[in-house]
Amino acid sequence: MEPPAAPGPERLFDSYRFPTDGFLLLALLLYAPVGLCLLILRLFIGVHVFLVSCALPDSVLRRFIVRVMCSVLGLFVRQSDPQLRDVNVRVYIANHVTQFDHNVINLLTSCNTPAVNGAPGFICWSRGFMELGVTGSRAELVDSLKVYSSHRGNPPLLLFPEEAATNGRAGLLRFSSWPFSILDVVQPVALQVQRPLITVSVADSSWITELLWTFFVPFTVYQLLAMELGVVSTRLTAADKTEHMKRLRHTSLLPFAPASSQPLAARPRMPSSLTGVAPEDVRITAMAQRVKEVLPHVPLEVIRVDLAQTNCVDTTIANLLEGRVPFSPESKEAGTDLPAPSTSQAAAASGIQGSVAVPSSKPATKQFAKSPVERHLSLQERKRALYDYARRRFAEKHGAARAGGSP
């Protein structure tokens, strides 16, 4: 039996905070007045929690008091089988789910998390990160952490090898190797986070926004497990997350208006054969038509298959342009579900051929560059050519619709 395929970035990161289920959305609307009151109240309590944590020295008493006060803020921490934790371990390794994982784990055991990406200063210190004063390479950071760990009086280190947070449901990012080069023995920590009504974290959200939503919801449960998480590992890295979020941001810049706001003449007509088809199939077909308008040489069935996996027009277009989905381009005689392009549209299509080459009849073999910088530049070049072409087609399409509707 083959192992299940690794999930893609669209499953590892949540891009939307609110639920899509109608019942949950209604419950969130009804809860909103209560949540706003809790938010205001917890902001004042949170200031006191911060002051208490700064005033008291690190001890069991301090962790107990702060943990009780955090429960008023809606943060509940559970630990299964604490006797399995090795008290002599100097490095903890945990998966990353929210921007407050290190604060929550610190409520159970004394530990320090070094500031890896954030700039040093008051904000970094107030969030509970340890400043090492290292601004150089990873090698310098590792050397500093080795020196820190060599002093037995210092608390253990808490490190996140993923270097970026996921939703914690589908999979893990590929671990970096540097956290495992500090000491020979590490203690794994499996972390699960749950909350009602909204998602645990949004991939492109700031820590201030996440803190406010944490105060808004009734509670958030952090659970440290002594068992497997039940998720698979992937080959995606923190750089892939950054690239995925850039793609999502560029989706809103595509020159396509929502279907409900397009003129009637400009809306794609569904074939009569779709009558009685499931809503999911209708939605995939509508998305496939949008991709087909941008890439008319790609077979419609290939587009539908990739959309069923990505569920995103922009991701499918990028997959087709970058050669990750092999296909044979359709000939002029092949029938499609779209009307034949006009003379002006043919001219626009010839204009894009200078920037984006039409794939040959054999499957495309071009893959991502090894360097994230080269991969990002290559993607931006393709996107720039794609957007220019899509704007021309969109302008012609709506220009023809307005010309046909004018007296």
Disulfide bonds with the S-S distance in Angstrom:
none
